[in-house]
Amino acid sequence: MLSDTHGFIHPRVFDFFSQCDEVWHAGDIGSVEAAQKLIEFKPLRAVYGNIDDHHLRAMFSERLVFSVENVKIFMTHIGGYPGNYAHGIKQDLLHNRPKLFVCGHSHILKVMPDPRLNLLHINPGAAGMHGFHQKITLLRFHIDDEKIQEMEILEIDRNKSL
């Protein structure tokens, strides 16, 4: 899982996600070329973000609801976090009742439960070169039946990333 690539796909993405069944991108992909690199690598589930142009908005939706194993996932770009969800998100979460909520936008890696809505919130941080973040972050995990487990984070120093 990654977010906020802003058109840049770090070479280590491919090794880190090599054993994954699919890649999820939580928006601000940045270019059709970046999306295409991921599509050619693995099946891609993605949403568009606020910087994504009309080409990416034609390829991806703003919000995506899907299930893997017995885990329902809701993904959007601007989502906020438990206790401070973006406008309209809490209503979408109450309507869709996901077990996993994925968003991007903040460039801050967060993994935290929302006990009120009975879900796990994940923001994978930022995987691109643009923004205030100092670390490129990627996240992977395994879903087995109803369990989200074996979560791993890859941090890459943005200033020494290539």
Buried (B, 14 or more C-beta within 10 A) or exposed (E): BBBBBBBBBBEBBBEBBEEBEEBBBBBBBBBBEBBBBBBEBBEBBBBBBEBBEEEBEEBBEBBBBEEBEEBBBBBBBBBBBBEEBBEEBBEBBEEBEBBBBBBBBBBBBEBEEBEEBEBBBBBBBBBBBBBEBEBBBBBBBBBEEEEBEEEEBBEBEBEEEE
